Amino acid sequence: MAKAVCVNGYKRPAGAAEDAGEGRAARKRRKADGGGRGPEEKSSRLTAALFGEDCEINHDQLYELLKYAALGKCHNATQPSWCRIYHQSHLAGVVVIVLQETSQLHFYKFYLQFKHLRKVFRHRFTLTTSANFLASLYGEGANLKPQNTAQGLTSTSSECVPKSSKLQCDPILRKYGEKKRGLTSYTLTLEEQKKNDYPIKGSPGCKGYIYTECDQQRTDSSPLFGLDCEMCLTAKGNEVTRVSLVDAQGQCLLNELVKPESTVVNYRTRFSGITKKMLLPVKTRLPDIQTRLKKMLPHDAVLVGHSLNADLQALEMIHPSVIDTSLLFARNEGRRFKLKFLAKAVLGKEIQCEQKLGHDPAEDARAALELAQFFIEQGPAKVAELNLEMLLMTEKLAEVSQNKAALQPRRCRVQKQLNEPPHLSKPCFLDCLQTTGQKPLLLGRQELDSSGLCQSNLSTSNKQILQRALEDVPLSTFSIIQFSLGPEYVASHLLAGLCEKVRSKLTDMLTIYAGPFEESFCLKSVKKEFGRCGPIQSLTVVTETYQPYVCIQYEVLEAAQLAVESLNGAEVAGSCIKVQRPVTAAMLDCDVLIKELELDVENEGVIYVAGLKKSLTEADLQEEFSQLKDLETLFLPKDLQSGKHRNCCFLKFQKSQSAVDALEVINGWTVKGSKLRSRNALASGHLWRWIWQMNHSNEKQGGNILCEKMEQASDSEQDLRKKVKKLDHHIKKLYRSLQDNTLCVVLFPGVNSMHGSQSGLGLMGIKDDGGRSAC
């Protein structure tokens, strides 16, 4: 009797397992030919607890999901910790769609244009931003090295390439040549500074920044200074909380804690090392640090740092002469090495050790300084050889992974080599895919051919990528398709303009006006009545009118909508009042937007309940609502600053009809003396947290600067809206072409710019027979 062989977690007779890659690819071809799903094949299913505060996913968690979906238990991949795939072995394939240069901001700014995305994908999550986004999807072991070919395709094969030709292709040598140069050859030009979001003297976005006045002519003997800052997230954005400066001998000249101006939202202790306790006794403010740095730096000083633009932006300082080690050690496609990796590979030093709490800015500043000194002293040719050593190591790993022994179910092992950085802990599962006969596909600005390398193809349009995807995705079991809005639409000033417009519209949607009231009306009664609709952020009396009105800004969208629906025309504080939102050009489509949010697939089976007493705990509410049929989850929002519960909650039901029935029961229901009000949810998942952060981030920018940014955003917004609509149509067409039982993940990677960072967004689901994502 033939033994069953496990391929991707699916048992087949030994005779059928000779081609290990037959599994899912063959089933896809069979279904494409009309064969359909056999009676023995089960539907794959995806579940995820993405509700309320559990909606932020990092790249390690995303990697877990993709690895398990692509490889299954046969390669020792484990179920992801934050979601679960049932019957993974029956997946027809995995398709990841990446919308480059986009963030959660873009999705909600153009929410109505993303008609297909919001109606198909049930599971959504906030995605943390990543410096090297594409590599984080594969695992850090995947060192995808671009190689140009006539067809615009690439290969991960381990064929030998002559050393001389490799050197000619090295990005460092292409940029600097082979000869040694002085330090002035490696300082960023004005154009390079502008391109990489450095604060520039006279720039509209840098009004109020302090100039170091280091205007003396630089020479190759000018002094180098290493600079690094640690930042915390505040209501204003990224604010500096620690500054370190070291001289050319590595001596620490400054290592000071700084008290941020605004309230800290996230200390980012894991990276910054800053805690609330550390900042309590600190009296030093940003202007104090600016004054000290200005006095300490000689007039011909050259500042060195890793992604130094972020440090100077946080310091609100302008310095004319800088060396950025993230750009100095050049890579293809604008990718950048991490400082931790460079310190190990070039200097042989361990920094940012996991045993320490957060990064040490003095250590990082010293490492960046020594990297620049090494580059200047050794020259580009020597540095290029270091990169070639790493490439040879990668090729050796590829050879090991392609031998016959790798066909047996086992963990994809990454062997430690002499120059291998210790932090590359995540193995590359693309090699494992190829050993099972599966061919990963990467289309977009970078492409993978059947043998696996990636390269840039900047001239490729979204339409060409779609056409290619429609042809090639059915032949691959793991695909990454990259679409792009184009660099002209993601400039930092345009992003800042879009951000301000979204924030302004959100504020208007959270705001209602109520009145008119009598001159001697009781404000306390008004606040109590409107407070039953949800948490109030602010309440002010409008006295410019003949009779007084009240302006109320809520913290959640549902509260404002509930107030409009339930209190318009009602008698409050002895007056029959009208309740309405502000009337502005941006609010003309508010009713349409509210309706579409209600119909959003993410909000199916979810209702909003307000009027709760703040003394009620989650356990109390679980007990009160336990009689409701099919109740799955209860989420009690907290104030992200104080941590206190709000007077509202969200209830998620297993069936949509059960949510409808619950609405009828809850409206007018009394709990512990409080009369409840409820309606369909509008922002129950990751969106409520993002709205809270947008609503509480009061960036202090000059009025003229803000208007200029918003005008620039308006000029390009119409074109961008059309581009987004086309992009949504492309995704719809690609999604419809996928076989049933395909896991599809759509990613907005997030954006980092001089005006702050915007978190990413992920949407995912397994396509079912109805064309929607099954859960």
N, C-alpha and C positions, 0 to 999 in steps of 0.2 A: 504494500500500500504506500502510495506517495505521501510524503510528509508535507504538512502545511507550512509555508514560509511567510513570515511577517514582513510586509512591505508597507511602510508608512502607517503601521497600526492596523492593516487590513489583511486577513488571512486568505491566502490563495494556495491552490495545489502547487507542488514543487515544479511541475512542468510549465506552469504558467508564470513562474517567477523568474525565468531566466533573464527577461528584460525587466530590471527592477524599476524602471521608470514608467512601465506600462500603466499602472494603477489609475490615477486620476486623469492623466492625459488621454488614455484610451477611452475612458468612460465619456470624456468630453467629446472625442471624435465620434464615438458610437451614438451619443445623443444628437450631435450635429447631423448625423446621417439619418436621424429619425428613429433610432433604436429606443430612445427614452430610458427611463430608469427601471431597472429590473426589479422584480418583486423582492429580491434579497437585499436591495439597497435602501438604507434608511435616510431620512432627511436630517441634515446637520442642523444644530440649533445653537443660538448664542444667547446667553443671559449675562447681565451686568448690573451691579448695584450702583448705578450712576444717578444718585438722587440727593438733592440738598448739598451738604458739605463734602460729600464723597465724589465730587465731580472733577477733581484736578488729577491728571495723569501725567507722569513724567516719561522720559524717553526710555528708561530702563523697563518700565512697565509695558510700554508699547512694544519694545523689543521682545519681551516675554510672549506677548500675544502672537506676534508674527512668526516667531520661532516655533511655537507649538503648533500653530495653524499650518505652517509649511512642512514641518518634520514629524510631528506626532511623537508618541511614546517610544517608537522604535529607535530613535536617536537620543533617548534620555531627555528629551524636551519635556517639561512639566506644564501642567495647566497654569495659566497666568493667575496671579494672586487676586486680581481685581475683577475678573470676569471668567466665564466658563464656556467652553465649546463642547457640545455633546455630539458624539459620532464624528470626531475629527477626521477619521480615515475615509469618510464618505464625502468630504469636501471636494468639489469639482476643481477648485483652484483658489488662489489668493490674489486679489488685485488691490494694489495701493495706489490711489490717485492723489498726487501732491500738487497743490495750487501754490506755486512758488511766490515768494514776496507778499504773502497775504497773512492775515491774522483774524482773530475773533472779531475785531473791529470792522473788517471788511464784510464779514458775513452779516452782521447786524445793520451796518450802514446800508447794504444792498439786499436786505432780507427779502423784500418783495421780488427782486430780480432772481434770487436763488430759489425759484419756484420748485424745481425738481428735488433739490437737496433737502429742503425742509419738509417735503411730503413723503419722502421715501425712507430716510434713515431714522430709525427709532432711538438709537443709542447715541448720545453726544457727551463729550467731555472737554474740559479745558485742558489744553496741552501746554506744558512749560516750554519756553524757548530754548533752543540749542545752538551753540556756535557752529557745529558741524552737523547739520540736520540729517543729510542723506546718510552719512557714515553711521549715525546713531541708529538708523533703521536696520542696518545690516549687522551691527555689532562692531566694536572698535577693531576687531581683528581684520576686518575687510579693508585693506589698504588699496582702494581702487585708483590705479595710477593711469592717467590719460595717455593714450598713444594715438597719434594721428594716422589715419589711413585714408585711402582714396575714396572709399565708400562712406566715410563718416561713421564707421562701426569700430568696435574694439574687441579685445580678447584677453581673458585671464589665463591663458595658457602659459606654461613655464618655459617657452622656447628661449634659447640664449640670444641675447642682443649684444653686439660688440660694445665694449666700454666706451670707445670714442663717440659712437652714435648716441649712446645714452647721455654722455656729457653734453653733447650739442643740444639735446632736448631738455636739459635740466632748466627749470624756470629761474633758478638763481643765476646761472651763467647767461641765460638769455637776457636777464635784467641788468646784470652788473659786469659781464665779461669775466675773463679768467685772471686778470691782473689785480694785484693788491692796490688798494686805494686808501686815502686818508678818510677820517671820519666825516668830513664835509660832503663826501660823495654819497653818504648814506642817510643824510638828513632829508626829511620829506620836503618836497617842493610845495609851493603855495597851492598848486593844482591838486597835488596828492592829498594835502591837508583838507581841502574843500571836499574832495571825493570821499574821504573817510571820516567826515563829520567832525573835524577838529574845529574848535572855536577860532574864528578869524576876526582880526581887528577890523571894525567898520561893518561887520555883518549885522543885518537887522535882528537875527536871532540871538545875538550876543550883547544886546544892550544892557548896560549895568555890570558887565564882566570887568574884572580887574586885569590890567595889562602889566606884565612883569617889567616892562621898560628895559629889557635886555636887548638893546639895539646895536651893540658893538659888532663889528665884522667878525664872523667866525673863521677860525683857521683850523688846521689839522691838529693843533696843540690846545685847542679850547677845552676847558674842563667839562667832564661828563658827570651828570648827577642822575641817580636812579630814583624814580618816583612811583609810588603805588598808594592807592586809597582803597578802603573798604566802605561799602555803602549799605544802607538800610532802606527799605521801602517805606515812605511816609505818605501822608495825604497829598503832598506836593509832587511826589515822584521819587526818584533816586536821590538821596541826600547823603553826603559824606559824613561818616562817623569815626573814621580813623585815617590819619595821614602819616606816611613815612617817607623820609628823604635820606639817601645815602650818597657819600662822595665817591670819587674814583677809586679810593683805596678800600671801599666797602664799609667805611665808618658811618654809623648811624647818626645823622645830624638832627633828625626830627622824628619822633614817634609819638604822636599825640592823639588822644580821643577828642572828638568834637560833638557838641550837643546840636542835634538837628533843629531846624527852625519849626518844622511842623510835627504833628503827632505821628509817632511811628506805628505803621500798620503791620509790618513784618520785619523782625530783626535779622532774618536770614542767618541765624547763628551758625548753621552748618557750614556756611561759606565765609561769612564775615567774622565769626568768632565774637561778635558783639551780643551782649545780653542787656536786658533792662536794668539789672543791678549795676552793671559797669557804668552806664550812662547817668545814673541818678546823681552822683556827686560832681559830675563834670560841669564846668562853667565856661570852658572855651567854646567860642562860636566861630562860624565860618569866617567872618571878617578878621578875627584875630589871627587865624591861620594864613589868610591871604596876605596880611601885613608882614608876618614873620617870613613867609616864603619869599616875598618881594625883597626883603632886606638880606636874606641869606644867599640869594643867587647872584653871582657876578654878572657883569653886563655882557659877557660872551658865553654864558652857560648854555650847554646843550642838555636838554632833558631826555632821559631814556626810560621807556616803560613798555609794557606789553598791553596792546590796545589802549594806549595812553590817552586817546581821545575821550574815553569814558571818564577817566580820572580828572582831566582838565575841565570837562563839562560839569562834573560834580563839584569841583572846586570853584567853578565860575571864574576861571582865569585863562588868559591868553598868553601863549609863549611862542615866539616866532621860530625857534629852532629845536626840532625834536627828532629822535630816532625811535621808531616803533618796531620792536622785535617781532611782533606778529606779522608785520609786512616785510621786515628785513629778511627773514628766513622764508623766502617766497615759495609758494606752491601753485600748482595749476588751478584754474577755475576760481581763483580768489579765495580758496580755502585757506585756513590758518592752523598752524600747529598750536597745541596748548602749551602754556608756559611750563607746566609740570613735566610734560614729555620732553621739551627742549632741554630743560635743566638736566634730565637724566641722560638723554642721548648725546648731548654735546659736552656738558660739563661733568657728567658722572655724579650729579648731586640729586639727592632725594629732597623734594620740597612738597608742601601741602600734604603731609602724611595724614592718613586717616585717623591715627591715634590722637592727633591734635584737634582741638575744638576750633574749627574755622581756619582760614588762611592767616599767615603772619605777613602783613604788608611790608615790613622791613626785609624779611626773607625774600619775598617776591621782587621787591625793588632791587635788591642785591643780585638776584638771579638774572633779571633783565639786563642790568648793567654789565655783568660778567659775560653774558651772551653777546652783547654788542662789542665788548672789548675783544672777545674771541674772534668774532667775525672780522673786525678791523685788522687784528694782528695776523690771523691765519690766511685771510683772503677768501674770495668766493669759491675758488677751485677746491680748496680743502673742505669747505663746508659742503660743497656738492658731492664730494666723495662720501661723506657721512650719510647723506640721503640715499646714495646708491647702495650702501651697505644695507640699509633698511629694505630697499627694493629687492636685493638678492635674498634676504631672509624671507620676504613674502613669497618669492618664487619657489624657494625651497619648501615652504609650508604647503604651497599648491601641489608640488610633486608628491609630497607625503600623502596628502588627502586624496590623490587620484589613483593610488595603487589598489590592488585587488582586496587587500585586507580591509580597506575602508568600506567595502560593500556590506560587511557584517554590521548588524545593529550595534552601535557603540557611540560614546560621546565624541564629538569632534574635538580632538585634543590639539592644543596649541603649545608647541615645545618652546621652552625658554632658550633664547640665544644670547650671545655675549652682549650685543647692543640693543636687545629688545627692552623697551620700556616696561616696567613692572605693572603700570596701571592698565595695560591692555588685557583686562580680565574677561571681557566678553568675547567668546569665540565666534568666528565667522560661520554662519550656517549656510552661506551660498555654496561653499565648497561641498558641504554635506549634500546639498540638493543635487549638485552635479554628479556626485558619486552614485546616486540612486537613479541616474538617467534623466533627471528633471533639468530643464534649461531655464534659468532665471532670465527675465526680460526687463530691460531698463530703457525707457523711451523718453525723449524730451531734450533738454539741453545737454544731458549726458545720456549715452546709450550703451547697452550691453548687447553684444552679438552672442551667437550660440556658444562660443568658448569663454565668454564672460567679462572682458575688460570694459571700462567706460571711458568716454571722451566727450569733449564739448562739441556742440553743434549749434552755435548761436543763431544761425540763419533759419533754423527750423521754426515754422509757424504752428500755432495750435491746431489748425486745420490739417496740416501734414501729419502732426503727431497723432491726431484722432484717426486718420485714414490708416496709418501704420498700425495703430493699436487694434483697430477692427480686424486687421489681417493677422497680426502676430499673437495677440492675447489668447485666442483659442488654442494655440499650439504650445502654450507655456502654462505651467502650474503655479508659478510665482512671478508676478509682474508689478513693476513700479512705473506708473505713467505720470510724467510731469507736465503740467500746463503752466503758463505764465501770463500775468497781466502785462508784463513789459516794464523795463526799468524806468521809463518815462512817467509811469503812474505810481511809483513807490518812493520818490524822492522824499527826504525827511521833512521838508517844509510842507509838502502836500499831505503827508501822513499827519502832521500836526494840525493842519487845517481840517482834515476829515475828522480827527479826534475831537476837535472843538465843536464841530457841527453836530456830531453824534451826542456829545455831552449836553449841548444846548437843547437838542430835541428831547433827550431823555428827561431833562429837567422840566421841560414844558409838559411832557406826558405824565410826570409825577405830580404836577401842580394843578390845583383846581381853584376857581374863584366862586365864592358863595355870597349871596345877598339879594336885595338890600335888606339891612336890619334897621331897627329903630335906633335912634341916637343913644339911648341908654340901655342897649342890649347887654345881656350877660355873656361875656366872652368865655367864661368857664363852662357854661352850658353848651356853647357851640363846640368848644374843644372836646367835650365829653361825647357829644353826639357824633362828630366826625371821627373821633378816635375809635369808635366801634367798627369803623371800616378797615382799620389797620394802623400800623405805627406811623406817627407823624414826625417828620424831621423838623419842620418849622411852621409857625403860624403867625401871621402879621395882619394888622388891621389896615385896610386901604381907606385913607381919609380924603383922597383927591376928588372923590365923587360926591354927589349931592347927599346921598345917604351912605352910611358906612358899609363896606364889603369886607370879606375876610379872604386872604390868600393863604392856602394851605398846601405845603409840599410834603408828600408822603415818601416813604422809603421803598415801597414796592408798587409795581404797576397795578396789581389787582386792587389795592386799597383805593387808588385814585378812580379807577373804573367803577368800583362798587359805590363810591360816593356819588358819582355822576348818575348811576343807574337807580340808586335807592333813595337819594335825598333831593333830587331835582324835583321841585314842585311841592316838597314836604314843608311842614311847619316846624321851624327850629327857632328857639329863643323868642317865641311869640310872633314870628314873621313867616309869611309864605315866601320861600326863597327860590332862586334859580341857581343851579350848580352847573358850571361849565369849565372847560379847559381854556387856556390862553388861545387866542386866535392869531396865528402867525402863518407865514407862507409854508414853513416846514411842517406845520400841524394840519395842513389841508387833507393829507391822506391818513390822519390818525385813526379814523374809524375803520378804514380798510386794514391798517396794520394790526389793530386790536382784533379784528375778526380773523385775520390770518394766523395770529398767534394762538387764538383759541382753537383753530383747526389744525395747528401744528401737530404732527404725529407724536412728538415728544410729550405733548400735554394730554394725550388720550388717557382717559381714566384717572385724571388728576384734578382735584378740586382745592380751592383756597378757602380757608375758614378764618374769620376775624371776630373780634370781640372777646377774646380769651383774657382772663385775669393773669397778670404777670406772675402771680404766686403759684400758678399751676405748673407742675412738673411734667416731663414727658411720660412718666409712669401714670400720672393722674389722667392724662389725655388718652393714653392707651386703654385705660380701664373704661373711660367714658364712651369712647368710640368703638369698643370691642363688639358691640351688638350690630355694627354695620356689616353688611354682607360683603365678602370678598376683599376686605381691607388688607392690603399688602404691606404698606410702609407709611409711617408718620414722620414728618420732618418739621421740627420746631426751629425756625431761624434764630440766629443770635446776632447781636450787634458785634461786628468784627473788631471794634475797638474795646468795648467794655466787656464783651463776652456774655452780656445779659440776654435772656430770652425776650423776644418781641411778643406782642399780643395777637399773634396770628400763627397759623400752621398750614402745612400742605398735607393732604391725604391722597395716597396713591392706591388705586384699586386694580385687582386682577382683570376685571372686565369693565368696558366703557359703560355698559348699561347700569352696573352697580354704582358707578360714580353719579350717573344721572339720578338714580333712585335716592342716593345719599343726599344730594342737593335739596330734594324736596323735604327730606326728613330734618336736615340740619337748620335750614332757614327758619328762624324763630325759636329754635331749640335753646333752652336755658341750661347752662352748666355752671354750678357753684354761684348762682345768682347773676350770671352774665348772659345776656341775650346774644346769640350767635348770628352772624351774617356770613353767607358763603356765595361763591360763584365759580365758574370754570377757571382753571389756572391759566396764567399767561406766561409766567417765567418761573417755573417750579424747579428746574434742574440747575445746570451750571450758570444759567443766565442771571438768576437773582443776585449771585455773588458778584458777577461782573458789573451789574447795574449799580450795586452798592459802592464798588470801588470807583466807578466812573463818577458817581454822584458825589463822592467825598473827596475827589482829587481836584482841589482848587488851585490850579497852576497859576502862579503869580507872574503874568506876562503883561508887558505894556499893551495898552489898548490898540495903538497903531500897528504894532507887530502882529497882534492877534487878528485884526481886521485884514491885514495884508495876507496872512496865511490862509484865512477863510476865503478871501477873494481868489487867491491862486488855486485853492481846492475847487472853488465853484467853476473856474474856467475849464478845468479838465474833468469835472465830475460827470458831465453829460456823455463825453466819450467813454469814460470809465464805466458808466452805467450800461452802455451798449455792449462794451467788452465783457462785462460780468454776465449779461444776459446770454451772449453767445457761448461763454464758458459753461454756463449751466446747461445749455442745450447740448454742447459736446459731451458733457458728463452723462446726460440723459441718454444720448444715443449709444455711448459706450456701455452704460449700465444695462440697457435693454438687450445688447448683444451678448451679455454674459450668460453662461449656462446657469440653470437653477443649482442651488447648493454651493454657490461661489461666495466666499467671504470678501466683501468689498469694504475698504477703509478709505475715507476721504479726509485729507489732512490740510489744514491751514497752518503752516509751521510756526507762525508768529514773527514779529519784526522787532529788531533792535535798532534804535537810531539815536541821534543826539538829543531828540526831544523825548526820550524815554522808550520803554519797551512795551509792546503789546503782546499779550499771551496768545497762543495758538488755539485752534479748535479742531477736534476730531469728530467725525461722524462714521458710524460703522453699522454693519448688518450683514446677515446671510440672505442672499436672494432666494425667495421662494417662488412657487409656481405662479403667484399673482403678480410678480414683478416688483413687490416691495420687500423690504428687509424683514426677515422673520425673527421673532424673539421668543 
